[in-house]
Amino acid sequence: VQLQASGGGLVQTGGSLRLSCAASGRTFSHFYMGWFRQAPGKEREFVAVIGWSGGTTNYRDSVKGRFTISRDNDKNTVYLRMNSLKPEDTAIYYCAAGGANYGGGVYSPEYWGQGTLVTVSS
């Protein structure tokens, strides 16, 4: 099983980026998929999760209204659209899949991808 994240980069405050994560090795159409991030010197934290149909989403409070998670099950891919980016969004973003979603931002994935770096300049 592989999760390949892409789309990170350097952007100015207020800018936008879209992260993608393509899964391979198995079909994830009936699994949760999500994103976490880890800022320098900090622990990894939950960002967003989406249910298999796309009808269920959860976000950490600090990104609500700015980030949108979506998925394309035909492509086995999950996306994270990030708008109105702030310097505090700077982190390595990791995609994740499978596992259990307990709600309230508590998501315990089974699979992890490599990270993609997002840097927001002030």
C-alpha positions, -999 to +999 in steps of 0.1 A: +000+000+000+013+034-010+000+069-005+018+095-026+012+131-016+020+161-038+011+197-043+031+214-015+051+244-021+058+280-011+030+305-011+024+339+004-001+347+031-036+346+018-027+323-011-040+289-020-027+254-027-043+221-035-027+189-021-033+156-037-028+121-024-030+091-047-034+057-031-022+025-047-019-011-037-056-015-027-089+002-032-097+028-006-132+037-019-148+023+013-122+037+037-117+070+055-090+092+041-075+123+057-047+147+062-025+155+091+003+180+095+035+185+115+050+220+120+086+224+130+091+215+166+056+204+171+037+172+172+017+159+143-019+171+143-052+162+127-063+184+098-092+168+080-109+135+073-135+124+048-158+094+047-160+070+018-188+087+000-175+122+006-207+130+026-189+131+060-161+155+067-144+167+098-119+195+102-097+209+130-112+242+142-083+264+129-089+254+093-127+253+091-139+276+064-105+278+047-097+241+039-118+217+020-112+180+018-126+160-011-120+126-028-123+109-062-129+072-056-124+064-093-089+078-090-083+065-055-072+101-046-080+125-018-075+163-021-070+191+003-079+226-010-063+252+012-074+288+009-065+319+028-033+303+040-016+317+071+020+314+083+008+291+110-003+266+083+034+260+075+040+223+080+047+190+064+013+176+054+007+139+055-021+120+039-036+090+056-061+063+049-081+035+065-084+030+102-111+045+123-127+079+126-142+086+160-154+121+152-145+153+168-112+154+151-101+120+165-090+099+135-067+070+137-055+060+103-041+026+093-019+038+064+004+069+061+019+085+031+051+106+029+047+142+036+046+172+013+059+205+026+038+236+027+055+269+035+034+301+039+055+333+039+043+364+058 
